[in-house]
Amino acid sequence: MAKKSKKQQQSGGTPATVSLTAAGVDFTLHSYDHDPSHPSYGEEAAEAMGVSPDRVFKTLVADVDGALTVAVVPVSGTLDLKALAAAVGGKRATMADPTLAERTTGYVRGGISPLGQRKKLRTVLDDSAESHATICISAGRRGLEVELSPEDLTKLTEAVLAPIGRG
């Protein structure tokens, strides 16, 4: 696993790492060789980095009452769609069409980051993130994760913190 300096990140970064660098946020970049046959992108990331799955968060895109919404939850659990809808004042949430999610965020499935999206979507971060000094999220492509504080992620995405994950 390679850790890159901020200078290296600026030269070949993803929109997510570029946005972090521009914001002056402290973060660590982790890269690993992605195995396309692995059944779970998030669990693969946790295993490759040697990090507990409750500190690695997956980025999911849902449709809440017709508006795309980003949900960031631990890879060790699942998204509670009712809780997500409630967190943003909605009535009903369903998982977004994967093609629409990719087109809207500018990222491919398994590499969607809550940062640096083509179209900034409202974001909800599972409140379990607050129990960790740092969490890992996709840095914008498969095999690349960024580690940062939950506070910085919340601030940069203007996220709502809510109990949207199910263990």
trRosetta pair geometry for C-beta under 8 A, 3 or more apart (Angstrom, degrees):
i j d omega theta_ij theta_ji phi_ij phi_ji
1 30 5.4 -10 -177 -162 120 88
1 31 6.4 159 -155 68 64 49
1 32 5.2 -25 -101 -78 88 88
1 48 6.5 131 -81 152 116 89
1 49 6.2 103 -115 -108 159 61
2 29 7.9 -13 106 108 77 95
2 30 7.7 144 69 -151 46 40
2 31 4.9 -12 51 49 93 107
3 28 5.9 -33 -142 -169 112 98
3 29 6.3 135 -149 69 54 68
3 30 6.7 -18 -91 -91 73 57
4 8 4.0 -117 -173 87 107 129
4 9 5.3 134 112 -57 122 81
4 29 4.7 -22 40 66 97 131
4 31 7.5 48 -22 -11 109 117
5 8 4.9 98 53 7 74 100
5 9 7.1 -135 98 -6 41 89
6 9 5.4 -54 -147 36 36 116
6 10 6.5 40 155 -25 67 101
6 21 5.8 138 -163 -118 98 105
7 10 6.0 -51 -152 28 31 111
7 11 6.9 26 154 -18 62 106
8 11 6.0 -60 -154 33 33 109
8 12 7.1 -31 171 33 66 96
9 12 7.6 -98 -151 59 23 61
9 13 4.6 50 170 -82 68 115
9 17 4.6 -125 -175 166 111 129
9 18 7.8 -168 146 -70 90 48
9 20 7.8 -48 149 74 146 111
9 21 5.9 174 105 -62 117 129
9 29 5.8 165 -91 -31 118 148
10 13 5.9 -21 -107 -12 17 124
10 17 7.9 -136 -73 131 38 103
10 18 7.1 95 -127 -112 56 71
10 21 5.4 171 -82 178 89 169
13 16 7.7 -130 169 68 100 59
13 17 3.6 -128 -157 86 117 116
13 18 4.6 154 100 -53 129 76
13 21 6.8 -138 -50 -4 173 134
14 17 5.1 89 46 12 74 96
14 18 6.9 -135 92 -4 35 91
14 113 7.1 118 120 0 136 149
14 116 6.6 138 128 92 83 158
14 139 5.6 131 37 142 136 80
14 140 3.1 168 152 76 152 148
14 141 5.9 -163 -88 -13 140 98
14 144 6.9 140 -18 107 137 149
15 18 5.6 -56 -141 40 30 115
15 19 6.2 32 159 -22 65 106
15 106 6.5 36 11 103 156 138
15 113 7.6 179 79 60 89 130
15 115 7.4 -178 116 122 80 74
15 116 3.0 159 129 165 88 124
15 117 7.3 147 113 -55 139 15
15 118 7.8 -75 -120 -62 179 58
15 140 5.9 156 46 -121 73 147
16 19 6.0 -58 -151 34 26 108
16 20 6.6 25 152 -17 62 106
16 113 4.0 -29 -81 117 141 165
16 115 4.0 94 -137 86 83 104
16 116 4.1 -131 -70 22 42 129
16 138 7.3 -178 -46 115 172 70
16 139 5.0 -170 87 -168 134 50
16 140 4.0 -167 8 -44 116 113
16 146 6.4 -153 135 -8 122 145
17 20 5.5 -50 -147 36 37 113
17 21 6.2 38 154 -19 67 105
17 27 7.8 -148 -128 90 76 140
17 29 6.4 20 -111 -91 130 127
17 116 7.6 -22 17 -32 38 155
17 139 5.6 30 -52 -171 99 108
17 140 6.9 -105 -9 11 84 131
17 146 6.5 -178 -87 -84 83 134
18 21 5.8 -55 -147 38 30 110
18 22 6.2 30 154 -19 64 109
18 116 6.3 99 55 -111 90 136
19 22 5.7 -53 -144 38 31 112
19 23 6.3 26 157 -16 64 110
19 115 5.1 -164 71 171 135 103
19 116 4.2 -158 -9 -71 129 90
19 156 7.0 116 140 -173 114 129
20 23 5.9 -62 -148 40 29 107
20 25 4.8 -86 -162 59 79 114
20 27 5.1 -25 175 10 146 147
20 115 6.4 27 -49 170 91 158
20 146 6.7 -167 -39 -168 162 153
20 148 7.0 -134 -132 -77 132 147
20 156 7.4 -16 -97 -117 66 165
21 24 7.6 37 177 -70 33 32
21 25 7.9 -86 -67 43 20 76
23 152 7.9 134 119 -168 135 103
23 156 5.9 -33 -102 -106 174 114
25 148 6.2 22 150 -141 123 133
25 152 4.8 116 -147 -165 126 136
25 156 6.8 -40 -52 -58 153 134
26 148 7.1 148 93 -130 60 83
26 149 7.6 48 72 -8 97 103
26 152 7.5 -146 50 -64 69 160
27 146 5.2 3 174 -177 132 104
27 147 6.2 155 -165 75 74 52
27 148 4.2 -31 -106 -79 99 100
27 152 7.6 -146 -68 106 98 155
28 134 7.9 30 25 -177 110 155
28 146 7.2 151 77 -159 44 56
28 147 4.4 -11 58 55 96 110
28 148 7.7 180 23 -64 63 58
29 139 6.1 61 -133 -101 91 161
29 144 6.9 -17 -169 -166 97 91
29 145 7.5 151 -159 83 50 47
29 146 5.7 -26 -102 -104 64 73
29 147 7.8 -152 -69 18 19 78
30 45 8.0 106 100 -166 124 93
30 48 7.9 142 149 111 116 102
30 49 5.1 32 166 -107 155 118
30 136 6.8 -26 30 -134 134 129
30 144 7.4 154 84 -156 53 44
30 145 4.6 -15 64 65 103 96
30 146 7.5 -178 21 -85 77 23
30 147 6.4 61 -15 -22 113 106
31 143 6.0 37 -162 147 75 84
31 144 5.1 -11 -105 -103 82 73
31 145 7.7 179 -81 24 36 66
32 44 8.0 -171 98 146 134 90
32 45 7.1 160 39 -126 134 57
32 48 3.7 73 -168 165 171 142
32 49 6.8 -116 -38 -57 137 70
32 143 5.4 -135 72 -154 60 76
32 145 7.8 10 8 5 103 104
33 48 7.7 -169 46 -132 57 135
33 143 6.3 -9 -143 -134 13 127
34 38 7.7 -115 -173 22 66 125
34 41 7.9 -6 -141 -132 112 83
34 44 7.0 72 -138 135 67 144
34 110 7.9 98 -153 150 139 128
34 142 4.3 58 -109 142 163 104
34 143 3.5 -99 -37 -59 101 105
35 38 4.4 92 83 -28 102 104
35 44 6.3 -153 43 -141 95 135
38 41 7.2 118 96 -85 114 36
38 43 7.3 -158 167 81 116 93
38 44 4.1 73 139 -81 160 129
39 43 7.6 1 79 53 79 131
40 43 3.8 53 90 21 126 109
40 44 6.1 175 89 -17 64 83
40 75 6.9 123 159 -175 122 114
41 44 5.8 -61 -153 35 26 114
41 45 6.5 27 152 -21 63 105
41 58 7.1 111 82 -118 103 113
41 110 4.0 -177 -87 -141 149 87
41 111 7.8 -126 -159 -51 148 52
41 138 7.9 8 144 -84 128 119
41 142 6.4 -98 -135 -124 116 95
42 45 5.6 -52 -151 31 33 111
42 46 6.5 32 153 -17 66 103
42 53 7.1 84 140 -147 100 95
42 56 5.6 152 -171 125 88 115
42 57 7.7 -74 -134 143 124 11
42 58 4.3 -67 -72 -68 136 111
42 75 2.8 -169 146 -118 133 132
43 46 5.6 -51 -147 36 36 113
43 47 6.3 36 154 -18 67 106
43 53 6.2 -7 -111 -110 69 126
43 75 5.7 -172 -57 150 57 128
44 47 5.9 -57 -149 39 29 110
44 48 6.1 26 156 -18 66 111
45 48 5.8 -58 -142 39 28 109
45 49 6.1 9 164 -4 65 113
45 51 7.8 -28 131 50 79 115
45 56 5.4 163 98 -161 112 144
45 75 7.2 164 54 -41 108 164
45 136 6.8 -168 145 125 125 132
45 138 7.9 -113 -82 -85 159 70
45 145 5.2 111 -161 -59 126 136
46 49 6.3 -68 -143 46 23 98
46 51 5.3 -107 -144 75 66 80
46 52 6.9 -45 -158 129 117 15
46 53 4.3 0 -122 -88 170 68
46 55 7.7 129 -120 62 101 79
46 56 4.3 -132 -76 9 93 151
46 75 6.0 -152 -31 68 126 141
46 76 8.0 80 -71 -58 166 86
46 136 7.9 161 -89 64 66 137
47 50 7.6 23 -179 -70 28 40
49 56 7.3 145 47 -82 134 126
49 136 6.6 144 64 -95 172 172
49 145 6.5 -59 -57 52 143 147
51 55 5.2 -101 166 76 110 120
51 56 5.6 118 99 -49 120 104
51 136 6.0 88 98 -2 167 141
52 55 5.0 82 69 6 87 104
52 56 7.6 -173 94 -5 46 88
52 76 7.9 -16 155 -51 78 138
53 56 5.6 -60 -142 41 44 106
53 74 6.5 94 141 171 74 100
53 75 5.0 -103 -166 80 94 96
53 76 3.8 121 117 -65 111 96
54 74 4.9 -6 -139 -150 50 147
54 76 4.8 -33 -73 13 66 146
54 128 7.0 -89 -174 148 99 133
54 132 7.8 173 122 -60 87 131
55 74 7.5 31 -15 -125 13 103
55 132 5.3 145 -117 -129 92 156
55 134 7.3 47 -169 97 117 65
55 135 5.4 -155 -172 -124 67 64
55 136 6.1 63 131 10 85 91
56 74 6.9 86 72 -152 52 68
56 75 4.8 -19 98 10 99 123
56 76 7.9 109 56 -26 85 84
56 135 7.3 160 -96 -174 21 78
56 136 4.6 -24 -112 68 70 109
56 137 7.9 157 -163 -77 56 36
56 145 7.2 -45 -135 -141 102 148
57 72 5.0 41 157 173 130 90
57 73 6.2 163 -152 84 87 16
57 74 5.7 -59 -99 -91 68 40
57 75 6.8 -164 -117 -28 16 77
57 125 7.7 3 -165 -147 159 88
57 126 7.2 -168 -128 32 119 110
57 129 6.7 0 -68 -91 144 111
57 135 5.4 30 -10 163 116 127
57 136 6.8 166 20 78 72 51
57 137 5.1 -25 70 -91 100 84
58 72 7.3 -178 84 -147 37 53
58 73 6.2 -22 56 66 83 71
58 74 7.6 41 10 144 81 14
58 75 4.9 101 -31 -86 105 79
58 138 7.6 47 -137 -26 50 107
59 70 6.1 -21 -165 -164 94 107
59 71 7.6 147 -157 77 45 47
59 72 5.5 -15 -101 -100 67 81
59 112 4.6 -134 95 104 119 94
59 113 6.0 150 -8 -129 163 18
59 114 5.1 -160 -116 -46 127 81
59 137 6.4 69 -45 -165 107 105
59 138 5.7 -92 10 25 120 117
60 70 7.3 141 76 -159 45 55
60 71 4.6 -22 67 64 99 98
60 72 7.7 179 23 -80 72 33
60 73 6.8 -11 9 21 118 105
60 79 5.4 -96 56 -46 158 150
60 95 7.1 -70 178 -127 113 92
60 112 7.9 108 -90 79 19 137
61 68 5.8 -7 -175 -166 106 103
61 69 7.3 148 -157 74 58 38
61 70 5.9 -32 -100 -99 68 62
61 71 7.6 177 -88 19 19 78
61 95 7.6 81 86 -166 58 66
61 96 4.3 -48 118 34 95 136
61 100 7.9 -151 120 99 138 85
61 101 3.7 157 58 -126 147 116
61 104 7.3 143 -155 67 154 126
61 105 6.7 -130 -71 -37 142 128
61 112 6.6 -93 -29 172 108 164
61 121 7.2 45 -128 88 100 173
62 68 7.4 148 80 -152 36 54
62 69 5.3 -29 69 66 86 91
62 70 7.9 153 22 -100 76 14
62 71 5.7 35 -2 -11 118 118
62 79 7.2 -165 -55 148 133 152
62 81 6.5 174 -142 -126 147 90
62 84 5.9 61 57 130 160 156
62 93 4.8 24 157 -176 134 108
62 94 6.5 163 -162 83 88 29
62 95 5.6 -67 -110 -110 74 37
62 96 5.6 -169 -128 -26 14 87
63 66 6.6 16 -180 -97 100 14
63 67 7.1 141 -158 65 60 29
63 68 6.1 -36 -98 -92 63 55
63 69 7.4 136 -115 18 14 85
63 93 6.8 158 79 -152 48 58
63 94 5.3 -13 56 62 99 82
63 95 7.5 33 11 113 84 14
63 96 4.8 123 -39 -89 86 76
63 97 8.0 36 -39 -4 128 71
64 67 5.6 -33 69 65 79 84
64 68 7.9 106 21 -139 76 8
64 69 4.6 14 5 0 118 138
64 84 6.5 -131 -82 128 124 99
64 85 5.2 170 -137 -110 105 71
64 88 5.6 73 127 68 164 135
64 90 4.0 -153 172 -24 107 175
64 92 7.3 164 -149 87 54 44
64 93 4.6 -19 -97 -97 78 91
65 85 7.3 107 -25 -141 95 102
65 90 4.4 -154 -8 -145 117 109
65 91 5.8 86 -77 35 115 83
65 92 6.1 112 -70 51 70 75
65 93 7.8 -44 -18 -76 64 60
67 90 7.7 -143 44 -89 107 134
67 122 7.2 30 140 24 123 119
68 96 5.6 41 -123 -97 94 146
68 100 7.3 -152 -87 136 131 110
68 101 7.2 164 -145 -102 128 68
68 104 5.7 35 81 138 176 170
68 121 5.2 -72 110 -127 97 133
69 84 6.7 148 107 168 135 113
69 88 5.9 -116 -125 -20 150 165
69 90 7.9 -125 -27 -14 155 150
69 93 7.2 -68 52 -126 131 117
69 121 6.1 179 -119 163 27 112
69 122 5.3 -31 -123 76 84 94
69 123 7.4 165 -173 -91 69 28
69 124 6.7 24 165 -1 113 105
70 105 8.0 100 -87 -94 117 123
70 114 5.2 135 153 -117 149 92
70 117 7.8 -142 -61 -50 143 155
70 121 4.9 120 -22 93 100 119
70 122 7.0 -173 26 93 80 42
70 123 4.3 -20 71 -109 112 77
70 124 7.1 173 91 25 60 62
70 157 7.5 -93 78 -171 139 135
71 79 5.1 77 122 -129 150 131
71 84 5.2 -48 -92 -114 130 132
71 123 7.9 173 -78 -157 23 59
71 124 5.4 -14 -112 67 66 99
71 126 7.7 57 179 -46 84 86
71 164 5.7 -129 -150 133 112 146
72 114 5.4 -33 -69 -51 128 143
72 123 6.6 22 -11 -175 112 103
72 124 7.1 -173 24 92 75 49
72 125 4.7 -18 65 -113 116 68
72 126 6.4 -128 97 3 64 80
72 129 7.5 22 114 -55 111 141
72 137 6.6 -23 -148 -114 124 126
72 153 7.5 -133 120 157 169 136
72 159 7.2 -43 25 -128 127 148
73 77 6.1 -94 158 79 114 100
73 78 7.3 16 122 146 150 15
73 79 5.2 -175 2 -84 155 76
73 126 4.5 84 -114 -34 67 133
73 164 6.0 -112 -82 98 113 94
73 165 3.9 151 -150 -90 110 106
74 77 5.1 60 74 21 97 97
74 126 6.4 -87 -13 68 78 153
74 128 6.1 -43 -29 84 122 138
74 165 5.6 70 25 -157 86 161
74 167 7.8 11 67 -103 131 72
76 167 6.8 -3 118 -141 100 74
77 165 4.6 91 89 174 138 104
77 166 5.2 -179 179 83 116 44
77 167 4.6 -72 -96 -105 124 33
78 165 7.1 142 73 -158 33 67
78 166 5.0 -20 63 59 85 100
79 84 6.3 14 177 -42 106 132
79 164 6.2 -7 -150 148 75 97
79 165 6.6 -50 -102 -106 44 57
79 166 7.5 15 103 14 4 90
80 83 3.8 43 101 18 117 117
80 84 6.6 164 89 -19 61 82
80 163 7.7 7 42 130 140 73
80 164 5.5 -154 51 -171 90 50
80 165 6.7 164 -1 -128 95 4
80 166 4.9 108 -58 -37 100 104
81 84 5.5 -51 -147 33 35 115
81 85 6.5 36 155 -19 66 102
81 93 4.1 -159 -174 86 88 106
81 94 6.7 36 -153 -90 145 30
81 95 7.6 -87 -94 -46 125 67
82 85 5.9 -53 -151 35 31 110
82 86 6.4 29 152 -16 64 108
82 93 7.1 -160 -73 34 24 106
83 86 5.6 -55 -147 40 33 112
83 87 6.2 41 153 -30 65 104
83 162 6.6 175 162 138 97 113
83 163 6.1 -85 -167 99 142 70
83 164 4.6 180 110 -117 113 58
84 87 5.7 -52 -149 28 30 115
84 88 7.0 0 162 5 62 105
84 90 7.9 -13 119 53 69 123
84 93 4.8 -4 85 -14 112 177
84 124 5.9 165 -138 62 79 153
84 162 7.8 140 -108 90 41 131
84 164 4.8 71 -75 -143 73 125
85 88 6.8 -79 -158 48 28 89
85 90 4.0 -100 -161 87 78 100
85 91 6.0 -58 172 87 131 12
85 92 5.8 39 -115 -57 153 2
85 93 4.0 -149 -58 -23 97 104
86 89 7.6 38 -169 -76 32 21
86 90 7.3 -92 -53 57 22 65
86 162 7.6 -178 93 179 88 147
87 124 4.8 83 115 -129 146 143
87 160 5.4 153 165 111 104 134
87 162 3.7 -163 -116 45 124 170
87 164 5.9 -47 -25 -70 148 115
88 122 6.1 105 -125 124 134 141
88 124 6.4 -105 -49 -57 102 125
88 160 6.6 174 -82 26 72 154
90 93 6.3 94 99 -58 137 89
96 100 5.6 -116 167 82 105 112
96 101 4.6 123 99 -63 125 102
97 100 4.1 73 72 11 101 111
97 101 6.8 -172 86 -13 49 84
98 101 5.5 -54 -145 35 33 114
98 102 6.3 32 158 -18 66 104
98 109 5.4 -7 -160 -70 114 134
99 102 5.8 -54 -149 36 30 110
99 103 6.2 27 155 -16 65 110
100 103 5.8 -56 -142 40 30 110
100 104 6.0 26 160 -17 66 112
101 104 6.1 -60 -142 40 24 107
101 105 6.0 2 168 0 64 115
101 109 7.2 74 89 -82 122 86
101 112 6.6 -37 153 -93 110 152
102 105 6.5 -67 -136 47 22 94
102 106 7.8 149 174 -28 53 2
102 107 6.5 -114 -136 84 64 47
102 108 5.7 24 -130 -114 117 41
102 109 6.2 -62 -71 -36 110 76
102 112 7.5 -113 -97 -79 59 109
103 106 7.9 21 -179 -69 21 41
104 117 7.4 5 131 177 73 117
104 118 6.5 -170 160 66 33 110
104 119 5.2 -68 -174 44 78 120
104 121 7.0 59 142 -57 123 124
105 112 5.2 42 109 -139 164 102
105 113 7.7 158 174 50 125 56
105 117 4.4 -69 -145 -138 71 104
105 118 5.9 122 161 20 17 91
105 119 7.2 -90 -87 44 34 75
105 121 7.2 -52 -87 -5 87 125
106 116 7.8 -94 74 130 129 80
106 117 6.1 154 27 -161 103 52
106 118 3.3 130 -39 -38 116 109
106 119 7.9 143 -23 4 99 64
107 111 5.1 -143 -180 104 106 84
107 112 4.3 146 91 -104 132 55
107 113 6.0 155 -75 14 160 73
107 117 7.2 -72 -8 -114 108 75
107 138 7.5 107 -178 125 153 137
107 140 5.7 -125 -109 -151 120 63
107 141 7.4 -141 -147 -76 96 52
108 111 4.9 38 65 42 79 115
108 112 7.4 -135 80 -53 27 72
108 141 7.2 43 40 -127 103 66
108 142 7.2 -52 85 -24 114 101
109 112 6.6 -10 -113 -24 35 106
110 138 7.8 152 147 -110 38 142
110 142 4.7 14 125 -87 111 108
111 138 5.5 163 -158 -172 39 134
111 140 5.9 26 165 152 97 28
111 141 4.2 3 -150 -132 140 25
111 142 4.7 -84 -64 -39 106 60
111 144 7.4 43 -136 47 102 94
112 138 6.1 87 75 70 37 154
113 116 6.1 21 88 48 126 97
113 117 7.2 -158 82 -63 74 79
113 137 6.2 102 -140 135 80 105
113 138 4.5 -133 -82 95 75 91
113 139 6.0 17 -89 -160 138 10
113 140 4.5 -45 -9 -70 134 64
113 146 7.6 47 -133 19 129 120
114 117 7.3 -46 -170 -36 29 116
114 123 5.3 83 -158 -129 120 140
114 125 7.8 33 -124 -80 175 96
114 137 6.3 -49 19 176 101 150
114 153 6.9 63 80 -167 134 104
114 157 5.0 -12 149 -99 114 148
114 159 7.4 13 172 -73 145 124
115 137 7.5 110 -1 102 105 135
115 140 7.6 -78 77 -60 87 101
115 146 7.7 -41 34 53 143 151
115 153 7.6 -98 -57 -132 111 78
115 156 6.2 7 -111 127 105 132
115 157 6.6 -97 -82 -71 67 100
116 140 6.3 -24 74 -87 133 129
117 120 5.7 135 68 -94 108 43
117 121 6.2 -41 99 6 165 89
122 158 7.8 -73 -133 96 63 102
122 160 7.6 18 172 -3 101 108
123 157 4.2 -31 48 155 157 124
123 158 6.9 118 40 73 104 62
123 159 4.2 -62 103 -99 103 87
123 160 7.3 169 95 20 54 69
124 159 6.2 139 -114 -164 18 91
124 160 4.9 -26 -111 66 77 95
124 161 7.7 147 -163 -99 66 15
124 162 5.5 -35 -166 36 113 111
124 164 5.5 84 130 -25 124 156
125 129 5.4 -41 160 13 113 148
125 150 6.8 151 155 -161 147 98
125 153 6.4 118 -97 116 151 117
125 154 5.9 -100 25 -90 150 84
125 157 7.4 118 -45 72 114 136
125 159 4.3 52 -11 154 105 149
125 160 7.3 173 25 78 70 42
125 161 5.5 -31 73 -103 93 66
125 162 7.8 121 68 27 46 63
126 129 5.9 121 79 -21 72 93
126 161 7.8 17 129 -155 14 67
126 162 7.3 -64 -120 80 38 53
126 163 6.8 45 -154 -137 75 33
126 164 5.1 -117 -93 52 78 82
126 165 4.0 16 -121 -15 147 114
127 130 5.7 -20 -177 5 66 115
127 161 4.7 88 -95 168 83 96
127 162 5.9 -114 -35 113 105 4
127 163 5.3 -46 28 -68 116 61
127 164 7.9 116 -3 6 77 72
128 131 5.8 -42 -173 19 58 114
128 132 7.9 42 142 -9 70 102
128 163 7.7 80 -34 -121 82 71
128 165 6.1 -62 9 48 127 135
129 132 6.2 -70 -167 38 47 104
129 135 5.2 -48 -142 -40 96 153
129 150 3.8 146 144 -119 108 135
129 153 7.3 -83 171 64 152 136
129 154 7.9 162 98 -52 139 105
129 161 7.4 -121 50 -129 109 105
130 150 5.7 -134 -82 96 44 155
130 161 6.7 52 -43 -155 119 144
132 135 5.3 101 88 -65 139 83
132 150 6.4 108 68 -29 87 120
133 149 6.7 -60 165 -114 53 86
134 147 5.0 45 159 173 128 96
134 148 6.2 -178 -147 105 93 10
134 149 5.6 -67 -100 -84 66 49
134 150 7.7 179 -133 -25 25 70
135 147 7.1 -172 94 -144 25 65
135 148 7.1 -28 58 66 67 57
135 149 7.8 73 15 -158 77 19
135 150 5.5 62 1 -70 120 86
135 153 7.1 -48 59 -8 115 151
136 145 4.6 22 -179 168 112 127
136 146 6.9 160 -150 79 65 34
136 147 4.8 -32 -91 -90 80 76
137 145 6.8 153 76 -156 24 81
137 146 6.0 -24 64 61 76 85
137 148 7.5 -42 21 33 105 100
137 153 6.8 115 -9 -116 146 139
138 141 7.6 162 -178 31 102 21
138 144 7.2 68 -165 86 65 72
138 145 6.3 -65 -108 -109 32 64
138 146 7.6 20 119 16 19 86
139 144 4.2 -86 59 133 115 98
139 145 5.6 156 -16 -145 99 9
139 146 4.1 114 -87 -31 98 97
140 144 6.5 -32 55 89 67 126
141 144 4.9 44 64 28 83 122
148 152 4.9 -92 161 73 117 130
148 153 5.8 133 94 -50 117 92
149 152 4.6 94 62 4 89 100
149 153 7.1 -156 94 -3 49 84
150 153 5.5 -54 -148 39 37 113
150 154 6.1 41 153 -23 69 106
151 154 5.7 -53 -147 35 29 113
151 155 6.3 27 155 -18 64 108
152 155 5.7 -56 -146 38 31 111
152 156 6.1 23 160 -14 67 111
153 156 6.1 -60 -141 41 27 105
153 157 6.1 -1 169 6 65 115
153 159 6.8 4 130 6 81 141
154 157 6.7 -74 -140 50 19 91
154 158 7.8 47 167 -122 54 9
154 159 4.7 -99 -132 54 60 105
154 161 6.4 -15 -117 -56 130 104
155 158 7.5 11 -174 -74 26 46
